[in-house]
Structures are given as structure tokens and as C-alpha cells.
Amino acid sequence: MKSVLIGSVGSSKIALETMIELGFPVDMVFSLGEEYSKNVSGYEPIHKIAKQHGLPYMTFKKINDESCVSAIRQIQPDYIFVIGLSQLVGNEIMQCAKKGVVGFHPTPLPKFRGRAAIPWQILLGVKNSKVSLFFIDEGTDSGRIIGQMEYLIEDDDYADDVGRKCGVALQELLKVSLPKFLDDTIEAIPQDESLATYLLKRTPEDGCINWQDSAKNIQRLIRAVSYPYPGAFSMYDGKTKVIFWKADKLENNKYIGIPGQIAEISENYIDIVCLDGLLRVYEYSPEDQVHFRVGHKFK
């Protein structure tokens, strides 16, 4: 059996390492080049792992370039694994797979198809979720399900915590599923279209904090778009952008102020007034040098 792996992020790294651990045949690794990774959250140069283990690899800017298509066509793979890639794989590549193109999604498909799956699930307050392996078809995450594995999103989880949990679940799912590819015992199940929901695209601007929101929702936004994503942000004194990476919500029985106003500053945190409490920010990154002052506002 012949296979190809295409990827660019942490889930791609986990997939490749699991394939290597299981002795699963990988005839070529296609890895997004480091020089093209600036806007890729959680980028991983998986070609370095391939090189360490003596596996053939190619780096790319656009996976649908003729050089990539030609290389895949020459291999004539049974399966093409597309795990952790934000680019859409074109029909020319899809047609190269004799038995199917396999995708990964960190949600319980058919629920939550689409974009920014980890941030959206945190924002929606999802607790029990699943990762999914499926056969990619012409739709959006709509192909037959190969297998799923559960994971739990807790109230204090940040995006990178959920990413790690997804990684553990993916590894477990691959260990169960990859032998079935070799034995030709995959039993893929069609998705129930009546249960399908779609997550729409998020941009860095969607991380802008609305101080009229509840402290709980603001803290949830911070958790959802923290590392490896661009982060939640606000403008200090209307001038300097500050990204908030880690924060807790607290009751406010002490300070009377306007939402967004700094109530207290210490060496370890900043307390900011919210509509129904305080936001205690532990980790933040100002774009420029800034001197915070009690009573000044984020807008």
C-alpha cells in the first residue's frame, strides 16, 4: 500500500509521528515551507521529521501547484492523508488517490463543519466533543466518517489546551484506524445531513473585546483565541493595541467604574472593570511601550 501525507500544523506532526511509530507506509510527506508559514497558526515544519526518519518529502507554497500534483501522480498512492492544512486540495490531487483522500476535523462531524473549530467550540461553551477522520469529498467536511474519538473541553481550557487534547484524541484514533487501512477493513459511514451545522470563518479582528459584554464572555473570548491564535485585544486609551492572552473573571464588590476601566494594577495582573464583574489579566502583549494607569480605559 502507498500513502501520502500533506500538512502544516500540530495535527500534521502528530499524524506523521504516529504513522512512523506504527510502521505505516508513507511514500511522501508534503510540508508547507517555513517561508510561507507567517499567517499559519500553530505551524509545524513536518519535513524536518520526515528528514530525520529518512522519508521522502517536498515543501510547498501552494499544494495544488503542478510540481506537487506531478509528484503525487507519480507515486500513485492508495490514500492521501490531508491533516492540518488550511488550503483546499484540488481535483487533480483528489483524483490521484486510488482509494480515497482522508481528512481530519476536531469536531464531531457532521456537527461543526467548517472553520476555526477550536475557537468556535470554546466560544459556544461546548463540553463534550470528538475528533473525526473522514473521506474528503466535494463538500465541506461532508464525506463518510472513518472514525471518531472523544475529548473534553473544560471551563478553564485555553485554545492550546484544547489543541493538545485534540492531539491526544487524534493519536488514539489513528492507532485504531491506520491498521484498518492496511487490512482494507475500513467501514466508513455516511454523515447525516440533517444534523450538519457550519462554523464560519473568523479573522483576527473578531478578537476585539466588547467591554459591554459579561466578564464570563470576555474571558471565554480570551481563552478561545489565545495561543496559537492571534489573541483577544483592546485599545488602551484608544491608542495602543493590547493583546490579552490569559485572564480570569472575578466578582466586583469593591470598584465602581466604567466597563473597560482599569481598577487595580499589580506586578502580576491588571484588574479591569466589566459590566458584571472584574477581568483579571495575567498575561498580555502591548503593541508599543505603554504605562498603564488606574482609572484609564480600554476601548
ZASEMAR-191871 format. One record per residue (C-alpha): residue number from 1; x, y, z; residue in three letters. Coordinates in nm, 2 decimals. Example, Ala and Ser with C-alpha at 12.3 -4.5 7.8 and 13.67 -1.06 7.14 Angstrom:
! ZASEMAR-191871
+-----+--------+--------+--------+---------+
: num :     c1 :     c2 :     c3 : residuo :
+-----+--------+--------+--------+---------+
:   1 :   1.23 :  -0.45 :   0.78 :     ALA :
:   2 :   1.37 :  -0.11 :   0.71 :     SER :
+-----+--------+--------+--------+---------+
This chain:
! ZASEMAR-191871
+-----+--------+--------+--------+---------+
: num :     c1 :     c2 :     c3 : residuo :
+-----+--------+--------+--------+---------+
:   1 :   0.00 :   0.00 :   0.00 :     MET :
:   2 :   0.12 :   0.35 :  -0.08 :     LYS :
:   3 :   0.02 :   0.67 :   0.10 :     SER :
:   4 :   0.10 :   1.05 :   0.10 :     VAL :
:   5 :   0.07 :   1.29 :   0.40 :     LEU :
:   6 :   0.00 :   1.66 :   0.34 :     ILE :
:   7 :   0.01 :   1.90 :   0.64 :     GLY :
:   8 :   0.14 :   2.21 :   0.81 :     SER :
:   9 :   0.04 :   2.22 :   1.18 :     VAL :
:  10 :   0.05 :   2.03 :   1.51 :     GLY :
:  11 :  -0.21 :   1.77 :   1.40 :     SER :
:  12 :   0.01 :   1.70 :   1.09 :     SER :
:  13 :   0.31 :   1.64 :   1.32 :     LYS :
:  14 :   0.11 :   1.40 :   1.54 :     ILE :
:  15 :  -0.02 :   1.21 :   1.23 :     ALA :
:  16 :   0.33 :   1.17 :   1.09 :     LEU :
:  17 :   0.48 :   1.07 :   1.42 :     GLU :
:  18 :   0.20 :   0.81 :   1.48 :     THR :
:  19 :   0.24 :   0.67 :   1.13 :     MET :
:  20 :   0.62 :   0.63 :   1.19 :     ILE :
:  21 :   0.56 :   0.47 :   1.53 :     GLU :
:  22 :   0.32 :   0.22 :   1.38 :     LEU :
:  23 :   0.54 :   0.15 :   1.07 :     GLY :
:  24 :   0.26 :   0.28 :   0.84 :     PHE :
:  25 :   0.39 :   0.33 :   0.49 :     PRO :
:  26 :   0.44 :   0.70 :   0.40 :     VAL :
:  27 :   0.58 :   0.74 :   0.05 :     ASP :
:  28 :   0.60 :   1.11 :   0.05 :     MET :
:  29 :   0.55 :   1.40 :   0.30 :     VAL :
:  30 :   0.43 :   1.73 :   0.17 :     PHE :
:  31 :   0.51 :   2.01 :   0.42 :     SER :
:  32 :   0.43 :   2.38 :   0.40 :     LEU :
:  33 :   0.76 :   2.56 :   0.36 :     GLY :
:  34 :   0.87 :   2.77 :   0.66 :     GLU :
:  35 :   0.90 :   3.08 :   0.45 :     GLU :
:  36 :   0.52 :   3.06 :   0.38 :     TYR :
:  37 :   0.41 :   3.00 :   0.73 :     SER :
:  38 :   0.38 :   3.35 :   0.87 :     LYS :
:  39 :   0.00 :   3.35 :   0.89 :     ASN :
:  40 :  -0.05 :   2.98 :   0.98 :     VAL :
:  41 :  -0.14 :   2.94 :   1.35 :     SER :
:  42 :   0.04 :   2.66 :   1.52 :     GLY :
:  43 :   0.27 :   2.59 :   1.22 :     TYR :
:  44 :   0.49 :   2.28 :   1.23 :     GLU :
:  45 :   0.77 :   2.20 :   0.97 :     PRO :
:  46 :   0.69 :   1.83 :   0.94 :     ILE :
:  47 :   0.95 :   1.80 :   0.66 :     HIS :
:  48 :   1.21 :   1.80 :   0.94 :     LYS :
:  49 :   1.06 :   1.49 :   1.10 :     ILE :
:  50 :   1.05 :   1.33 :   0.76 :     ALA :
:  51 :   1.41 :   1.41 :   0.70 :     LYS :
:  52 :   1.51 :   1.27 :   1.04 :     GLN :
:  53 :   1.34 :   0.94 :   0.96 :     HIS :
:  54 :   1.46 :   0.91 :   0.60 :     GLY :
:  55 :   1.12 :   0.97 :   0.44 :     LEU :
:  56 :   1.09 :   1.14 :   0.11 :     PRO :
:  57 :   0.95 :   1.49 :   0.14 :     TYR :
:  58 :   0.86 :   1.81 :  -0.06 :     MET :
:  59 :   0.80 :   2.16 :   0.08 :     THR :
:  60 :   0.54 :   2.37 :  -0.09 :     PHE :
:  61 :   0.37 :   2.72 :  -0.10 :     LYS :
:  62 :   0.05 :   2.61 :  -0.28 :     LYS :
:  63 :  -0.03 :   2.24 :  -0.26 :     ILE :
:  64 :  -0.21 :   2.25 :  -0.60 :     ASN :
:  65 :   0.10 :   2.37 :  -0.79 :     ASP :
:  66 :   0.19 :   2.14 :  -1.08 :     GLU :
:  67 :   0.51 :   2.03 :  -0.91 :     SER :
:  68 :   0.31 :   1.88 :  -0.62 :     CYS :
:  69 :   0.04 :   1.73 :  -0.84 :     VAL :
:  70 :   0.31 :   1.57 :  -1.06 :     SER :
:  71 :   0.49 :   1.42 :  -0.76 :     ALA :
:  72 :   0.17 :   1.27 :  -0.62 :     ILE :
:  73 :   0.06 :   1.14 :  -0.95 :     ARG :
:  74 :   0.40 :   0.96 :  -1.00 :     GLN :
:  75 :   0.36 :   0.79 :  -0.66 :     ILE :
:  76 :   0.01 :   0.66 :  -0.74 :     GLN :
:  77 :  -0.10 :   0.65 :  -0.38 :     PRO :
:  78 :  -0.38 :   0.44 :  -0.25 :     ASP :
:  79 :  -0.46 :   0.70 :   0.02 :     TYR :
:  80 :  -0.38 :   1.07 :   0.05 :     ILE :
:  81 :  -0.39 :   1.20 :   0.41 :     PHE :
:  82 :  -0.47 :   1.57 :   0.43 :     VAL :
:  83 :  -0.43 :   1.65 :   0.80 :     ILE :
:  84 :  -0.38 :   2.01 :   0.93 :     GLY :
:  85 :  -0.39 :   2.20 :   0.61 :     LEU :
:  86 :  -0.58 :   2.53 :   0.56 :     SER :
:  87 :  -0.56 :   2.51 :   0.18 :     GLN :
:  88 :  -0.82 :   2.33 :  -0.02 :     LEU :
:  89 :  -0.69 :   2.03 :  -0.21 :     VAL :
:  90 :  -0.79 :   2.04 :  -0.58 :     GLY :
:  91 :  -0.95 :   1.78 :  -0.80 :     ASN :
:  92 :  -0.62 :   1.69 :  -0.97 :     GLU :
:  93 :  -0.48 :   1.58 :  -0.64 :     ILE :
:  94 :  -0.80 :   1.41 :  -0.53 :     MET :
:  95 :  -0.81 :   1.20 :  -0.84 :     GLN :
:  96 :  -0.46 :   1.07 :  -0.77 :     CYS :
:  97 :  -0.58 :   0.87 :  -0.47 :     ALA :
:  98 :  -0.69 :   0.52 :  -0.57 :     LYS :
:  99 :  -0.89 :   0.45 :  -0.26 :     LYS :
: 100 :  -0.96 :   0.79 :  -0.11 :     GLY :
: 101 :  -0.84 :   1.12 :   0.04 :     VAL :
: 102 :  -0.85 :   1.12 :   0.42 :     VAL :
: 103 :  -0.92 :   1.44 :   0.62 :     GLY :
: 104 :  -0.92 :   1.53 :   0.99 :     PHE :
: 105 :  -1.15 :   1.77 :   1.18 :     HIS :
: 106 :  -1.15 :   1.84 :   1.55 :     PRO :
: 107 :  -1.53 :   1.83 :   1.59 :     THR :
: 108 :  -1.80 :   1.55 :   1.60 :     PRO :
: 109 :  -1.90 :   1.57 :   1.23 :     LEU :
: 110 :  -2.15 :   1.63 :   1.09 :     PRO :
: 111 :  -2.18 :   1.89 :   1.37 :     LYS :
: 112 :  -1.95 :   2.19 :   1.34 :     PHE :
: 113 :  -1.82 :   2.16 :   0.99 :     ARG :
: 114 :  -1.60 :   2.44 :   0.86 :     GLY :
: 115 :  -1.36 :   2.70 :   1.00 :     ARG :
: 116 :  -1.19 :   2.78 :   1.33 :     ALA :
: 117 :  -1.33 :   2.47 :   1.50 :     ALA :
: 118 :  -1.14 :   2.51 :   1.83 :     ILE :
: 119 :  -1.21 :   2.88 :   1.89 :     PRO :
: 120 :  -1.58 :   2.84 :   1.80 :     TRP :
: 121 :  -1.63 :   2.54 :   2.03 :     GLN :
: 122 :  -1.48 :   2.73 :   2.33 :     ILE :
: 123 :  -1.70 :   3.03 :   2.24 :     LEU :
: 124 :  -2.01 :   2.81 :   2.22 :     LEU :
: 125 :  -1.94 :   2.65 :   2.56 :     GLY :
: 126 :  -1.91 :   2.30 :   2.41 :     VAL :
: 127 :  -1.80 :   2.05 :   2.67 :     LYS :
: 128 :  -1.80 :   1.70 :   2.51 :     ASN :
: 129 :  -1.65 :   1.69 :   2.17 :     SER :
: 130 :  -1.49 :   1.45 :   1.93 :     LYS :
: 131 :  -1.22 :   1.45 :   1.66 :     VAL :
: 132 :  -1.31 :   1.29 :   1.33 :     SER :
: 133 :  -1.13 :   1.11 :   1.04 :     LEU :
: 134 :  -1.33 :   1.12 :   0.72 :     PHE :
: 135 :  -1.31 :   1.08 :   0.35 :     PHE :
: 136 :  -1.29 :   1.42 :   0.18 :     ILE :
: 137 :  -1.54 :   1.47 :  -0.09 :     ASP :
: 138 :  -1.66 :   1.78 :  -0.29 :     GLU :
: 139 :  -1.84 :   1.92 :   0.01 :     GLY :
: 140 :  -1.72 :   2.10 :   0.33 :     THR :
: 141 :  -1.61 :   1.83 :   0.58 :     ASP :
: 142 :  -1.91 :   1.62 :   0.45 :     SER :
: 143 :  -1.75 :   1.29 :   0.35 :     GLY :
: 144 :  -1.80 :   0.95 :   0.50 :     ARG :
: 145 :  -1.68 :   0.91 :   0.86 :     ILE :
: 146 :  -1.39 :   0.67 :   0.92 :     ILE :
: 147 :  -1.38 :   0.71 :   1.29 :     GLY :
: 148 :  -1.42 :   0.94 :   1.59 :     GLN :
: 149 :  -1.26 :   0.98 :   1.93 :     MET :
: 150 :  -1.40 :   1.18 :   2.23 :     GLU :
: 151 :  -1.23 :   1.46 :   2.42 :     TYR :
: 152 :  -1.35 :   1.70 :   2.69 :     LEU :
: 153 :  -1.33 :   2.09 :   2.69 :     ILE :
: 154 :  -1.33 :   2.22 :   3.04 :     GLU :
: 155 :  -1.42 :   2.57 :   3.16 :     ASP :
: 156 :  -1.06 :   2.67 :   3.22 :     ASP :
: 157 :  -0.92 :   2.54 :   2.90 :     ASP :
: 158 :  -0.75 :   2.78 :   2.66 :     TYR :
: 159 :  -0.71 :   2.72 :   2.29 :     ALA :
: 160 :  -0.37 :   2.55 :   2.32 :     ASP :
: 161 :  -0.51 :   2.32 :   2.59 :     ASP :
: 162 :  -0.79 :   2.21 :   2.36 :     VAL :
: 163 :  -0.54 :   2.17 :   2.08 :     GLY :
: 164 :  -0.34 :   1.93 :   2.30 :     ARG :
: 165 :  -0.65 :   1.73 :   2.39 :     LYS :
: 166 :  -0.74 :   1.71 :   2.02 :     CYS :
: 167 :  -0.39 :   1.58 :   1.95 :     GLY :
: 168 :  -0.42 :   1.31 :   2.21 :     VAL :
: 169 :  -0.76 :   1.21 :   2.07 :     ALA :
: 170 :  -0.62 :   1.21 :   1.71 :     LEU :
: 171 :  -0.33 :   0.99 :   1.81 :     GLN :
: 172 :  -0.56 :   0.74 :   1.97 :     GLU :
: 173 :  -0.79 :   0.75 :   1.67 :     LEU :
: 174 :  -0.51 :   0.69 :   1.43 :     LEU :
: 175 :  -0.38 :   0.40 :   1.63 :     LYS :
: 176 :  -0.72 :   0.24 :   1.59 :     VAL :
: 177 :  -0.78 :   0.34 :   1.23 :     SER :
: 178 :  -0.44 :   0.30 :   1.05 :     LEU :
: 179 :  -0.43 :  -0.08 :   1.08 :     PRO :
: 180 :  -0.77 :  -0.09 :   0.91 :     LYS :
: 181 :  -0.63 :   0.09 :   0.61 :     PHE :
: 182 :  -0.36 :  -0.17 :   0.58 :     LEU :
: 183 :  -0.61 :  -0.46 :   0.62 :     ASP :
: 184 :  -0.87 :  -0.30 :   0.39 :     ASP :
: 185 :  -1.13 :  -0.32 :   0.67 :     THR :
: 186 :  -1.24 :   0.05 :   0.68 :     ILE :
: 187 :  -1.62 :   0.08 :   0.72 :     GLU :
: 188 :  -1.69 :   0.44 :   0.65 :     ALA :
: 189 :  -2.03 :   0.57 :   0.75 :     ILE :
: 190 :  -2.22 :   0.85 :   0.55 :     PRO :
: 191 :  -2.29 :   1.16 :   0.75 :     GLN :
: 192 :  -2.65 :   1.26 :   0.84 :     ASP :
: 193 :  -2.70 :   1.58 :   0.65 :     GLU :
: 194 :  -3.00 :   1.68 :   0.87 :     SER :
: 195 :  -2.76 :   1.71 :   1.17 :     LEU :
: 196 :  -2.50 :   1.93 :   0.98 :     ALA :
: 197 :  -2.40 :   2.27 :   1.12 :     THR :
: 198 :  -2.14 :   2.50 :   0.99 :     TYR :
: 199 :  -1.87 :   2.72 :   1.16 :     LEU :
: 200 :  -1.80 :   3.03 :   0.95 :     LEU :
: 201 :  -1.46 :   3.20 :   0.91 :     LYS :
: 202 :  -1.30 :   3.40 :   1.19 :     ARG :
: 203 :  -1.05 :   3.68 :   1.14 :     THR :
: 204 :  -0.81 :   3.85 :   1.39 :     PRO :
: 205 :  -1.05 :   4.14 :   1.41 :     GLU :
: 206 :  -1.31 :   3.91 :   1.56 :     ASP :
: 207 :  -1.09 :   3.91 :   1.88 :     GLY :
: 208 :  -1.19 :   4.27 :   1.96 :     CYS :
: 209 :  -1.32 :   4.28 :   2.31 :     ILE :
: 210 :  -1.66 :   4.44 :   2.38 :     ASN :
: 211 :  -1.64 :   4.57 :   2.74 :     TRP :
: 212 :  -2.02 :   4.59 :   2.75 :     GLN :
: 213 :  -2.03 :   4.21 :   2.75 :     ASP :
: 214 :  -2.02 :   4.00 :   3.06 :     SER :
: 215 :  -1.68 :   3.91 :   3.23 :     ALA :
: 216 :  -1.76 :   3.55 :   3.16 :     LYS :
: 217 :  -1.80 :   3.60 :   2.79 :     ASN :
: 218 :  -1.49 :   3.83 :   2.76 :     ILE :
: 219 :  -1.28 :   3.57 :   2.95 :     GLN :
: 220 :  -1.42 :   3.30 :   2.72 :     ARG :
: 221 :  -1.32 :   3.50 :   2.41 :     LEU :
: 222 :  -0.96 :   3.54 :   2.55 :     ILE :
: 223 :  -0.95 :   3.16 :   2.61 :     ARG :
: 224 :  -1.08 :   3.09 :   2.26 :     ALA :
: 225 :  -0.84 :   3.30 :   2.06 :     VAL :
: 226 :  -0.53 :   3.28 :   2.28 :     SER :
: 227 :  -0.21 :   3.10 :   2.16 :     TYR :
: 228 :  -0.17 :   2.97 :   1.89 :     PRO :
: 229 :  -0.43 :   3.21 :   1.75 :     TYR :
: 230 :  -0.39 :   3.59 :   1.72 :     PRO :
: 231 :  -0.55 :   3.67 :   2.06 :     GLY :
: 232 :  -0.83 :   3.89 :   2.20 :     ALA :
: 233 :  -0.74 :   4.26 :   2.21 :     PHE :
: 234 :  -0.85 :   4.61 :   2.31 :     SER :
: 235 :  -0.71 :   4.96 :   2.26 :     MET :
: 236 :  -0.57 :   5.13 :   2.57 :     TYR :
: 237 :  -0.66 :   5.49 :   2.59 :     ASP :
: 238 :  -0.79 :   5.45 :   2.24 :     GLY :
: 239 :  -0.43 :   5.45 :   2.11 :     LYS :
: 240 :  -0.23 :   5.13 :   2.18 :     THR :
: 241 :  -0.34 :   4.78 :   2.09 :     LYS :
: 242 :  -0.30 :   4.53 :   2.38 :     VAL :
: 243 :  -0.35 :   4.16 :   2.33 :     ILE :
: 244 :  -0.48 :   3.96 :   2.62 :     PHE :
: 245 :  -0.35 :   3.60 :   2.65 :     TRP :
: 246 :  -0.46 :   3.49 :   2.99 :     LYS :
: 247 :  -0.73 :   3.61 :   3.23 :     ALA :
: 248 :  -0.98 :   3.52 :   3.50 :     ASP :
: 249 :  -1.32 :   3.65 :   3.58 :     LYS :
: 250 :  -1.38 :   3.78 :   3.93 :     LEU :
: 251 :  -1.67 :   3.92 :   4.13 :     GLU :
: 252 :  -1.66 :   4.30 :   4.18 :     ASN :
: 253 :  -1.77 :   4.42 :   4.53 :     ASN :
: 254 :  -1.51 :   4.70 :   4.55 :     LYS :
: 255 :  -1.48 :   4.91 :   4.24 :     TYR :
: 256 :  -1.73 :   5.14 :   4.07 :     ILE :
: 257 :  -1.63 :   5.23 :   3.72 :     GLY :
: 258 :  -1.70 :   5.22 :   3.35 :     ILE :
: 259 :  -1.66 :   4.89 :   3.16 :     PRO :
: 260 :  -1.30 :   4.88 :   3.03 :     GLY :
: 261 :  -1.16 :   5.10 :   3.31 :     GLN :
: 262 :  -0.85 :   4.98 :   3.50 :     ILE :
: 263 :  -0.94 :   4.92 :   3.87 :     ALA :
: 264 :  -0.61 :   4.79 :   4.00 :     GLU :
: 265 :  -0.25 :   4.73 :   3.88 :     ILE :
: 266 :   0.00 :   4.49 :   4.04 :     SER :
: 267 :   0.32 :   4.32 :   3.93 :     GLU :
: 268 :   0.13 :   4.01 :   3.84 :     ASN :
: 269 :  -0.20 :   4.13 :   3.69 :     TYR :
: 270 :  -0.43 :   4.41 :   3.59 :     ILE :
: 271 :  -0.79 :   4.42 :   3.71 :     ASP :
: 272 :  -1.04 :   4.57 :   3.46 :     ILE :
: 273 :  -1.40 :   4.66 :   3.53 :     VAL :
: 274 :  -1.66 :   4.47 :   3.33 :     CYS :
: 275 :  -2.04 :   4.51 :   3.31 :     LEU :
: 276 :  -2.09 :   4.24 :   3.58 :     ASP :
: 277 :  -1.75 :   4.19 :   3.75 :     GLY :
: 278 :  -1.38 :   4.22 :   3.70 :     LEU :
: 279 :  -1.14 :   4.07 :   3.45 :     LEU :
: 280 :  -0.81 :   3.99 :   3.60 :     ARG :
: 281 :  -0.55 :   3.98 :   3.32 :     VAL :
: 282 :  -0.23 :   3.79 :   3.39 :     TYR :
: 283 :  -0.06 :   3.78 :   3.05 :     GLU :
: 284 :  -0.08 :   4.05 :   2.78 :     TYR :
: 285 :   0.12 :   4.20 :   2.50 :     SER :
: 286 :   0.11 :   4.57 :   2.41 :     PRO :
: 287 :   0.20 :   4.66 :   2.05 :     GLU :
: 288 :   0.40 :   4.96 :   2.18 :     ASP :
: 289 :   0.55 :   5.07 :   2.51 :     GLN :
: 290 :   0.27 :   5.17 :   2.74 :     VAL :
: 291 :   0.24 :   5.27 :   3.10 :     HIS :
: 292 :  -0.09 :   5.15 :   3.25 :     PHE :
: 293 :  -0.27 :   5.38 :   3.50 :     ARG :
: 294 :  -0.56 :   5.32 :   3.73 :     VAL :
: 295 :  -0.87 :   5.49 :   3.60 :     GLY :
: 296 :  -0.76 :   5.48 :   3.24 :     HIS :
: 297 :  -0.97 :   5.29 :   2.99 :     LYS :
: 298 :  -0.96 :   5.01 :   2.73 :     PHE :
: 299 :  -1.20 :   5.09 :   2.45 :     LYS :
+-----+--------+--------+--------+---------+
